[in-house]
Amino acid sequence: MDIRELTKGLFRQNPLFVIVLGVCPSLATSGSLETALAMGIAATFVCVGSNVFISLIRNVVPGGVRIACYIVVISTFVTVTDLFLKAYFPDISRTIGIFIPLIVVNCIMLGRAEAFASKNTVMNSLLDGVGMGCGFTLALLLLGFIRELSGSGKLMGYTVLPGYNPMTVMISPPGAFLLLGLLLGFFNWMQLRKAAAK
């Protein structure tokens, strides 16, 4: 068991800001903290569950059908997530429901299955899934926080900036692209600075 597998997804290999995977659902579901958190939790559950299960079956899956098997495993966890949201959180399901099934083809899930879970132990795959899922969730929360606060002056539906003149572009798709570009530039600059300091 290597604890670095847990921490790498938070910063060093953050799925959104460093590896730049899962951009579509990130832009679509980060208009508010609530939807960003819901999508992050859903993606984390799928990533952890599929990583563990794929690691368990890695030695019995024939190489020629491994991607198809991974998709079936990921689809199973996505279906469980989708049905759970519909049953217990119908409002959130209506808001982000269309993006939950897309987790099946999310590059983060397939990438972790192929590059990591299929080659590592169950415990390391569990840590990798938790780390990548939490890193993705933190990235979504940062996007959601900035977009909701600057676009409406609210957080989780509560007004935190009374009298604020909102920049409504931030809660629209162009605002999401603009903010993501700025954050990607910032994290890239940070990595270059860190590399130059060595």
N, C-alpha and C positions, 0 to 999 in steps of 0.2 A: 504494500500500500504506500503510495507516494502522495503526500499532501499537496505537492505542487500541481497535481492534476486538478485539485479543487480551486486553487487560486489563479491558475493561468487564464481562465475564462473571464475573470473579473476585470483585468487590466491588460496584461501582456498579450493575450489572444482574444480580446473582447470580440464576440461575433459580429457586432454591428460597427463599432468604431475602428477596429484594427483589421479584421478579416473582411469586413464589408459584406456580410451575408444577412439575409432576412430583411432587406431594405423595404420591400413592398408592404409587408404587414406592419413594419415599424412606422412608415409614413402614414399608413391608413388608420392605425389604431392609437396614435399618440396625440390625438387632439385634446385629450384630457388625462389627468392622472388616473381616474377610475378605469377608463378603457385600457390605458397603457399597463396598469397593474394586472387587470384581468387577462390580457393577452400574454403578459410575461409569465404569470402563474401557469396558464394553459400550456405555453411552450416549454416551460421548465418541467412540468409533469410528463409531457410527451417525450422530452429529451432524456429524462432520467429513466422512465419506464422502458423506452425502446433501447437505450444503451445497455441496461442490465439484461434485458431479454436477449438481445443480439449477442452479447458476450456469452450468455449461457449456451446458445445454440451454435456458436461460431465454428465448432469442430465437426458439426454434422450437416452443415449447409453446403451443398455442392457449389463449386466456384462459378459455374455457368449460370446459376439462378440466384446468386446471392443478392443482387440488387432488387430483384422481384420479391424475394423473401423479406428483405429489409423494409420495402414499401408496405407489404402486408402487415408486418409487425407495427410499423409506425401508424398505419391506418387504423389498427385496432385501438391503440392508445388515443388517437385523435377522435375516434367514434365515441369512446368512453367519455372523453372530455366534452365533446359537443352535446351528448345526451345529458350529462351532469349539469351543464350550464342551462340547457333548455328546461330541465326539471326544477332546478333550485334558484337560478338567477335569470329569469326570462328577459328582464330589461337589458341586462348586459349581453345576453345571447342575441337579442334583436339588434343591438348596436354593432357588435363585432362578429356575429354569427357567421357571416359570409367568409370571414378570414380564417376561422377555425379549421374548416376542411382543407384549406390551403397549406396548413402546417405539414400535411403529408408530403408535399413536394418542396417544402422549405429546405434550402441548401444546408442550413445548420444541421437539421436532423439527418439527412442523407450523408452529409460530410462527416458527422461524428460517428455514424454507423460504419461507414466504409473506412475512414482513416483511423478510427480509434477502437470502438467497441468490438469490431471483428478481429482485432489483434491483441486485445488486452484482457486482463482478469476482470471478474465481475466487480470487485471492490474498486479497482481503478476506473472502470467504466462508470460506476455509480458516481464516484467523485468528479469525473469529467462531465457527466450529465448535469450534476448539481452546479458545478462551477460555470459551465457554459450557459445553463439556464438562468442562473443568477446574474451573470454578466449581461445577458440579453435583457433581462428584466430591469436591471439598473440603467441600461442605455435607454430603454423605453420610458422609464420613469423620469430620466433627465429631460428627454424630449417632451414628454407630457407636461412636466412641471413648467418648463419655459414656455411652451406653446399656450397652455391654459392661462397661466399668469399674465403673459404679455398680450394674449388675444382677447381676454375677457376681464382680467383683474380679479379672477376667482381661482380657488383651488378646491377641488372636490365639491363644487357647487356653492361654496361659501365665499362671499365677497371679502377679500383681504386687502384690496386697494380701493377704498371708497373714493369716489371722485376721479378715478383714473380714466383717462380717455383711451380705450383699448385699441390696440393695433389688430384689427380683425383679420388682416392678412395672415397672421400667425396661426389661426385655427383653420385656415384653408389649405388645400394641397400645395399652392405655391410657397406658402409660409413654411410648410413641412420640408420641402426641398431646400429652401434657403437655409433653414436652421441646420438641417442635416449636413449640408455642404460646409457651413461654418464650423460645426463640431468636428467633422472629418478633417478639415484643415487644421484645426487646433490640435487634435490628437496626433496627426501626422507631424506637425511642428514639434510637439513634445517628444515624440520618438526620435526625430532627427537631432534634437538638442541633447537628448540623453546619449545617443550614439556618439555625438561629437565630443561629449564630456569624457568618454572612456579613453 
